């Protein structure tokens, strides 16, 4: 994940997806990419325990639960939570496009 968050193409693609209202999902350490894209401020998010401070410092409202969703951005703690994570992704995709009030 460290390599990906240093890749400006990947970072700008995440930012673009959020701006366009596409569903974005990140599990474990992947929220680092969301931090780098500048899209976590004021959003409820979760992640692997070792990066929660990074999320908090970037302005996210950090929670410790299987899945957090905030305006079309889905986060999860670890592969142990994959059942709940995948179920939430399916639910959000079935709902369709998410108009966001902020990007």
MMTF fields as JSON, N, C-alpha, C and O atoms, coordinates in Angstrom:
{
  "mmtfVersion": "1.0.0",
  "mmtfProducer": "UNKNOWN",
  "numBonds": 411,
  "numAtoms": 412,
  "numGroups": 103,
  "numChains": 1,
  "numModels": 1,
  "chainsPerModel": [1],
  "groupsPerChain": [103],
  "chainIdList": ["A"],
  "bondAtomList": [4, 2, 8, 6, 12, 10, 16, 14, 20, 18, 24, 22, 28, 26, 32, 30, 36, 34, 40, 38, 44, 42, 48, 46, 52, 50, 56, 54, 60, 58, 64, 62, 68, 66, 72, 70, 76, 74, 80, 78, 84, 82, 88, 86, 92, 90, 96, 94, 100, 98, 104, 102, 108, 106, 112, 110, 116, 114, 120, 118, 124, 122, 128, 126, 132, 130, 136, 134, 140, 138, 144, 142, 148, 146, 152, 150, 156, 154, 160, 158, 164, 162, 168, 166, 172, 170, 176, 174, 180, 178, 184, 182, 188, 186, 192, 190, 196, 194, 200, 198, 204, 202, 208, 206, 212, 210, 216, 214, 220, 218, 224, 222, 228, 226, 232, 230, 236, 234, 240, 238, 244, 242, 248, 246, 252, 250, 256, 254, 260, 258, 264, 262, 268, 266, 272, 270, 276, 274, 280, 278, 284, 282, 288, 286, 292, 290, 296, 294, 300, 298, 304, 302, 308, 306, 312, 310, 316, 314, 320, 318, 324, 322, 328, 326, 332, 330, 336, 334, 340, 338, 344, 342, 348, 346, 352, 350, 356, 354, 360, 358, 364, 362, 368, 366, 372, 370, 376, 374, 380, 378, 384, 382, 388, 386, 392, 390, 396, 394, 400, 398, 404, 402, 408, 406],
  "bondOrderList": [1, 1, 1, 1, 1, 1, 1, 1, 1, 1, 1, 1, 1, 1, 1, 1, 1, 1, 1, 1, 1, 1, 1, 1, 1, 1, 1, 1, 1, 1, 1, 1, 1, 1, 1, 1, 1, 1, 1, 1, 1, 1, 1, 1, 1, 1, 1, 1, 1, 1, 1, 1, 1, 1, 1, 1, 1, 1, 1, 1, 1, 1, 1, 1, 1, 1, 1, 1, 1, 1, 1, 1, 1, 1, 1, 1, 1, 1, 1, 1, 1, 1, 1, 1, 1, 1, 1, 1, 1, 1, 1, 1, 1, 1, 1, 1, 1, 1, 1, 1, 1, 1],
  "groupList": [{"groupName": "UNK", "atomNameList": ["N", "CA", "C", "O"], "elementList": ["N", "C", "C", "O"], "formalChargeList": [0, 0, 0, 0], "bondAtomList": [1, 0, 2, 1, 3, 2], "bondOrderList": [1, 1, 2], "singleLetterCode": "X", "chemCompType": "L-PEPTIDE LINKING"}],
  "groupTypeList": [0, 0, 0, 0, 0, 0, 0, 0, 0, 0, 0, 0, 0, 0, 0, 0, 0, 0, 0, 0, 0, 0, 0, 0, 0, 0, 0, 0, 0, 0, 0, 0, 0, 0, 0, 0, 0, 0, 0, 0, 0, 0, 0, 0, 0, 0, 0, 0, 0, 0, 0, 0, 0, 0, 0, 0, 0, 0, 0, 0, 0, 0, 0, 0, 0, 0, 0, 0, 0, 0, 0, 0, 0, 0, 0, 0, 0, 0, 0, 0, 0, 0, 0, 0, 0, 0, 0, 0, 0, 0, 0, 0, 0, 0, 0, 0, 0, 0, 0, 0, 0, 0, 0],
  "groupIdList": [1, 2, 3, 4, 5, 6, 7, 8, 9, 10, 11, 12, 13, 14, 15, 16, 17, 18, 19, 20, 21, 22, 23, 24, 25, 26, 27, 28, 29, 30, 31, 32, 33, 34, 35, 36, 37, 38, 39, 40, 41, 42, 43, 44, 45, 46, 47, 48, 49, 50, 51, 52, 53, 54, 55, 56, 57, 58, 59, 60, 61, 62, 63, 64, 65, 66, 67, 68, 69, 70, 71, 72, 73, 74, 75, 76, 77, 78, 79, 80, 81, 82, 83, 84, 85, 86, 87, 88, 89, 90, 91, 92, 93, 94, 95, 96, 97, 98, 99, 100, 101, 102, 103],
  "secStructList": [7, 2, 2, 2, 2, 6, 7, 2, 2, 2, 2, 2, 2, 2, 2, 2, 2, 2, 2, 6, 6, 7, 7, 3, 3, 3, 3, 6, 6, 6, 2, 2, 2, 2, 2, 2, 2, 6, 7, 7, 6, 6, 7, 3, 3, 7, 7, 7, 4, 4, 4, 2, 2, 2, 2, 2, 2, 6, 6, 7, 3, 3, 7, 7, 1, 1, 3, 3, 3, 3, 6, 6, 3, 3, 3, 3, 1, 7, 4, 4, 4, 2, 2, 2, 2, 2, 2, 2, 2, 2, 2, 2, 2, 2, 2, 7, 7, 7, 7, 7, 1, 7, 7],
  "xCoordList": [0.824, 0.0, 0.864, 0.464, 2.032, 2.932, 3.292, 3.336, 3.546, 3.895, 2.712, 2.89, 1.523, 0.331, 0.035, -0.321, 0.176, -0.146, 0.897, 0.664, 2.04, 3.066, 2.912, 3.662, 1.947, 1.716, 0.634, -0.535, 1.022, 0.083, -1.08, -2.182, -0.865, -1.959, -3.021, -4.216, -2.586, -3.525, -4.255, -5.469, -3.523, -4.111, -5.134, -6.228, -4.793, -5.726, -6.94, -8.03, -6.781, -7.916, -8.897, -10.108, -8.398, -9.269, -10.01, -11.221, -9.286, -9.905, -10.99, -12.068, -10.705, -11.665, -12.91, -14.028, -12.73, -13.867, -14.761, -15.984, -14.158, -14.937, -15.695, -16.886, -15.019, -15.644, -16.811, -17.814, -16.676, -17.709, -18.832, -19.767, -18.757, -19.81, -19.749, -20.715, -18.62, -18.475, -18.201, -17.63, -18.612, -18.383, -16.904, -16.29, -16.353, -14.954, -14.925, -15.577, -14.178, -14.093, -12.631, -11.816, -12.307, -10.931, -10.921, -11.642, -10.109, -10.0, -8.555, -7.618, -8.392, -7.096, -6.257, -6.599, -5.172, -4.296, -4.663, -4.069, -5.622, -6.002, -6.497, -6.37, -7.053, -7.417, -6.24, -6.462, -5.005, -3.859, -3.98, -3.64, -4.461, -4.649, -5.727, -5.604, -6.776, -7.828, -7.288, -7.655, -6.418, -5.774, -4.968, -5.079, -4.168, -3.315, -4.138, -3.71, -5.314, -6.193, -6.929, -7.576, -6.836, -7.469, -8.977, -9.669, -9.506, -10.962, -11.524, -12.656, -10.759, -11.221, -11.799, -12.484, -11.542, -11.954, -13.458, -14.279, -13.791, -15.173, -15.973, -17.199, -15.33, -16.025, -15.826, -14.757, -16.86, -16.716, -15.962, -16.367, -14.862, -14.02, -13.421, -13.294, -13.058, -12.332, -11.181, -11.105, -10.289, -9.12, -8.431, -8.889, -7.334, -6.475, -6.012, -5.744, -5.918, -5.666, -4.416, -4.39, -3.394, -2.135, -2.171, -1.246, -3.209, -3.266, -4.423, -4.677, -5.11, -6.232, -5.773, -6.5, -4.597, -4.077, -3.863, -4.129, -3.392, -3.208, -4.55, -4.648, -5.579, -6.919, -7.399, -7.899, -7.236, -7.669, -6.924, -7.536, -5.615, -4.813, -5.199, -4.987, -5.763, -6.201, -7.629, -8.153, -8.256, -9.569, -10.752, -11.896, -10.507, -11.607, -12.162, -11.463, -13.416, -14.039, -13.854, -14.602, -12.878, -12.468, -13.339, -13.588, -13.798, -14.597, -13.956, -13.211, -14.248, -13.75, -14.938, -15.542, -15.27, -16.342, -16.052, -15.192, -16.785, -16.522, -16.499, -15.593, -17.49, -17.628, -18.099, -18.983, -17.497, -17.966, -18.274, -17.542, -19.356, -19.699, -19.997, -20.7, -19.452, -19.66, -19.771, -18.778, -21.008, -21.246, -20.633, -19.985, -20.85, -20.384, -18.97, -18.504, -18.269, -16.929, -17.042, -17.453, -16.668, -16.798, -15.406, -14.485, -15.264, -13.989, -14.235, -15.31, -13.205, -13.291, -11.93, -10.902, -11.936, -10.72, -9.689, -8.502, -10.14, -9.172, -9.874, -11.101, -9.108, -9.725, -10.692, -11.554, -10.56, -11.496, -12.923, -13.885, -13.055, -14.362, -14.892, -15.833, -14.289, -14.649, -16.115, -16.685, -16.74, -18.151, -19.014, -19.835, -18.829, -19.597, -19.197, -20.048, -17.917, -17.396, -17.99, -18.493, -17.927, -18.456, -19.969, -20.496, -20.664, -22.119, -22.462, -23.416, -21.7, -21.952, -21.635, -22.35, -20.589, -20.272, -21.416, -21.841, -21.916, -23.032, -24.247, -24.89, -24.564, -25.705, -25.555, -26.503, -24.378, -24.148, -24.205, -24.745, -23.663, -23.706, -25.155, -25.548, -25.937, -27.342, -28.125, -29.097, -27.717, -28.38, -28.109, -28.912, -27.0, -26.676, -25.796, -25.161, -25.769, -24.887, -25.127, -26.262, -24.063, -24.131, -23.762, -22.605, -24.738, -24.466, -23.793, -24.32, -22.661, -21.936, -22.053, -22.004, -22.205, -22.286, -20.889, -20.714, -19.896, -18.508, -17.641, -18.062, -16.464, -15.561, -14.315, -13.406],
  "yCoordList": [-1.188, 0.0, 1.247, 2.274, 1.177, 2.323, 2.764, 3.96, 1.814, 2.127, 2.799, 3.771, 2.29, 2.824, 4.258, 5.09, 4.55, 5.903, 6.923, 8.128, 6.452, 7.339, 7.511, 8.262, 6.818, 6.867, 7.909, 7.7, 9.026, 10.124, 9.714, 10.242, 8.783, 8.314, 7.618, 7.863, 6.753, 6.053, 7.036, 6.937, 7.97, 8.959, 9.817, 10.053, 10.281, 11.128, 10.343, 10.906, 9.058, 8.218, 8.06, 8.126, 7.853, 7.759, 9.077, 9.087, 10.177, 11.498, 11.707, 12.22, 11.313, 11.425, 10.578, 11.046, 9.344, 8.476, 9.116, 9.119, 9.658, 10.281, 11.482, 11.643, 12.312, 13.504, 13.143, 13.856, 12.038, 11.611, 10.817, 10.394, 10.611, 9.903, 8.397, 7.703, 7.882, 6.427, 5.851, 6.511, 4.63, 3.955, 3.618, 3.113, 3.903, 3.613, 2.744, 3.065, 1.655, 0.749, 0.473, 0.242, 0.498, 0.298, -0.536, -0.241, -1.565, -2.449, -2.467, -2.292, -2.68, -2.862, -1.583, -0.596, -1.575, -0.413, 0.489, 1.554, 0.083, 0.859, 2.277, 3.139, 2.569, 3.956, 4.938, 6.144, 4.452, 5.328, 6.04, 7.217, 5.322, 5.913, 7.0, 8.023, 6.782, 7.786, 9.034, 10.158, 8.823, 9.945, 10.753, 11.977, 10.062, 10.723, 11.49, 12.534, 10.967, 11.616, 12.806, 13.565, 12.972, 14.108, 14.011, 15.027, 12.79, 12.604, 12.054, 11.57, 12.117, 11.512, 12.505, 12.095, 13.779, 14.778, 14.708, 14.72, 14.634, 14.627, 13.387, 13.395, 12.341, 11.098, 10.058, 9.983, 9.258, 8.137, 7.038, 6.611, 6.582, 5.579, 4.638, 4.96, 3.462, 2.494, 1.958, 2.207, 1.22, 0.677, -0.314, -0.576, -0.852, -1.659, -0.777, 0.409, -1.34, -0.548, 0.328, 1.415, -0.117, 0.636, 1.915, 2.721, 2.122, 3.371, 4.278, 5.298, 3.92, 4.754, 6.154, 7.125, 6.268, 7.587, 8.432, 9.634, 7.83, 8.562, 9.083, 10.223, 8.241, 8.675, 9.84, 10.845, 9.683, 10.747, 12.045, 13.112, 11.966, 13.157, 13.812, 15.01, 13.025, 13.558, 14.106, 14.619, 13.995, 14.595, 13.655, 14.106, 12.353, 11.388, 11.19, 11.395, 10.794, 10.379, 8.873, 8.118, 8.438, 7.035, 6.228, 6.635, 5.07, 4.148, 2.766, 2.464, 1.942, 0.57, -0.358, -0.807, -0.64, -1.578, -2.233, -1.776, -3.318, -4.094, -3.242, -3.358, -2.396, -1.588, -0.19, -0.023, 0.792, 2.173, 2.671, 2.385, 3.414, 4.003, 5.47, 5.864, 6.259, 7.694, 8.255, 8.435, 8.521, 9.186, 8.415, 9.003, 7.101, 6.275, 5.751, 5.034, 6.092, 5.548, 4.511, 4.816, 3.284, 2.149, 1.753, 1.571, 1.624, 1.166, 0.005, -0.133, -0.823, -1.974, -2.203, -1.765, -2.893, -3.034, -4.002, -3.682, -5.195, -6.226, -7.33, -7.343, -8.248, -9.365, -10.189, -10.883, -10.12, -10.824, -10.277, -10.962, -9.062, -8.416, -8.47, -7.756, -9.314, -9.32, -9.631, -9.061, -10.507, -10.823, -9.562, -9.294, -8.802, -7.573, -6.521, -5.783, -6.449, -5.479, -5.724, -4.8, -6.957, -7.3, -7.09, -6.592, -7.462, -7.264, -5.78, -5.428, -4.912, -3.474, -2.942, -2.078, -3.439, -3.023, -3.386, -2.563, -4.603, -5.045, -4.161, -3.733, -3.887, -3.026, -1.645, -1.122, -1.063, 0.274, 0.288, 1.225, -0.727, -0.814, -0.935, -0.307, -1.733, -1.892, -0.596, -0.37, 0.262, 1.548, 2.51, 3.408, 2.338, 3.195, 4.365, 4.376, 5.351, 6.506, 7.236, 7.352, 7.719, 8.455, 9.913, 10.234, 10.774, 12.203, 12.624, 12.379, 13.24, 13.663, 15.169, 15.936, 15.564, 16.981, 17.583, 18.798, 16.713, 17.168, 16.147, 15.005, 16.521, 15.586, 15.499, 14.766],
  "zCoordList": [0.0, 0.0, 0.0, -0.548, 0.599, 0.608, -0.803, -1.091, -1.672, -3.065, -3.758, -4.493, -3.53, -4.184, -3.756, -4.59, -2.486, -2.04, -2.471, -2.374, -2.943, -3.489, -5.0, -5.625, -5.577, -7.022, -7.314, -6.988, -7.925, -8.157, -9.045, -8.89, -9.972, -10.821, -9.975, -10.145, -9.068, -8.188, -7.277, -7.095, -6.713, -5.808, -6.547, -6.034, -7.738, -8.478, -8.947, -9.041, -9.243, -9.642, -8.482, -8.69, -7.276, -6.097, -5.902, -5.685, -5.977, -5.826, -6.883, -6.579, -8.11, -9.208, -8.946, -9.157, -8.492, -8.178, -7.123, -7.264, -6.069, -5.005, -5.562, -5.297, -6.322, -6.899, -7.814, -7.861, -8.537, -9.471, -8.809, -9.489, -7.503, -6.789, -6.93, -6.615, -7.402, -7.51, -6.131, -5.264, -5.952, -4.678, -4.56, -5.5, -3.407, -3.122, -1.87, -0.876, -1.913, -0.77, -0.438, -1.331, 0.85, 1.294, 2.568, 3.52, 2.577, 3.737, 4.228, 3.448, 5.52, 6.151, 6.076, 6.726, 5.301, 5.175, 3.998, 3.833, 3.188, 2.007, 2.311, 1.442, 3.493, 3.766, 3.686, 3.58, 3.732, 3.514, 2.164, 2.042, 1.165, -0.157, -0.116, -0.79, 0.667, 0.831, 1.532, 1.19, 2.512, 3.197, 2.188, 2.123, 1.415, 0.428, -0.606, -1.099, -0.929, -1.899, -1.296, -2.017, 0.014, 0.674, 0.768, 0.691, 0.934, 0.931, 2.243, 2.265, 3.337, 4.583, 5.593, 6.531, 5.421, 6.42, 6.696, 5.778, 7.977, 8.472, 8.076, 8.194, 7.62, 7.264, 8.364, 8.969, 8.618, 9.542, 8.808, 7.727, 9.401, 8.759, 9.783, 10.964, 9.292, 10.097, 9.26, 8.057, 9.906, 9.218, 10.142, 11.254, 9.664, 10.507, 11.666, 11.474, 12.843, 14.057, 13.968, 14.545, 13.266, 13.255, 12.423, 12.511, 11.62, 10.849, 11.275, 10.635, 12.327, 12.787, 13.202, 12.994, 13.776, 14.142, 12.896, 12.914, 11.823, 10.568, 10.05, 9.596, 10.122, 9.7, 10.559, 10.053, 11.858, 12.782, 12.493, 12.441, 12.305, 12.023, 10.694, 10.505, 9.777, 8.484, 8.557, 7.568, 9.733, 9.924, 9.874, 9.931, 9.77, 9.761, 11.165, 12.158, 11.232, 12.495, 12.578, 11.956, 13.329, 13.362, 14.314, 15.448, 13.828, 14.627, 14.557, 13.624, 15.538, 15.565, 15.385, 16.359, 14.132, 13.822, 12.478, 11.726, 12.182, 10.963, 9.704, 8.879, 9.566, 8.362, 8.749, 9.588, 8.128, 8.271, 6.867, 5.919, 6.745, 5.452, 5.651, 6.581, 4.767, 4.845, 3.433, 2.727, 3.052, 1.782, 0.596, -0.27, 0.578, -0.531, -0.41, -1.295, 0.673, 0.904, 2.015, 3.134, 1.68, 2.593, 3.087, 2.29, 4.392, 4.945, 5.902, 6.484, 6.044, 6.931, 7.584, 7.068, 8.724, 9.529, 8.972, 8.912, 8.562, 8.177, 7.389, 7.298, 6.823, 6.112, 6.974, 6.435, 8.285, 9.165, 9.031, 9.378, 8.535, 8.387, 6.948, 6.604, 6.118, 4.696, 4.418, 3.488, 5.185, 4.933, 5.037, 4.16, 6.097, 6.278, 5.247, 4.751, 4.928, 3.967, 2.576, 1.937, 2.122, 0.795, 0.753, -0.242, 1.808, 1.851, 1.719, 1.025, 2.372, 2.291, 0.896, 0.391, 0.276, -1.095, -2.027, -2.838, -1.92, -2.767, -2.541, -3.499, -1.287, -0.956, -1.594, -2.179, -1.482, -2.025, -3.55, -4.139, -4.188, -5.651, -6.119, -7.103, -5.422, -5.793, -5.632, -6.354, -4.695, -4.503, -5.657, -5.909, -6.356, -7.489, -7.111, -6.056, -7.995, -7.845, -6.533, -6.071, -5.948, -4.687, -4.935, -5.207, -4.84, -4.933, -3.632, -2.546, -3.74, -2.545, -2.364, -3.326, -1.128, -0.832, -0.727, -0.823, -0.529, -0.465, -1.152, -1.337, -1.529, -2.205, -1.446, -1.834]
}
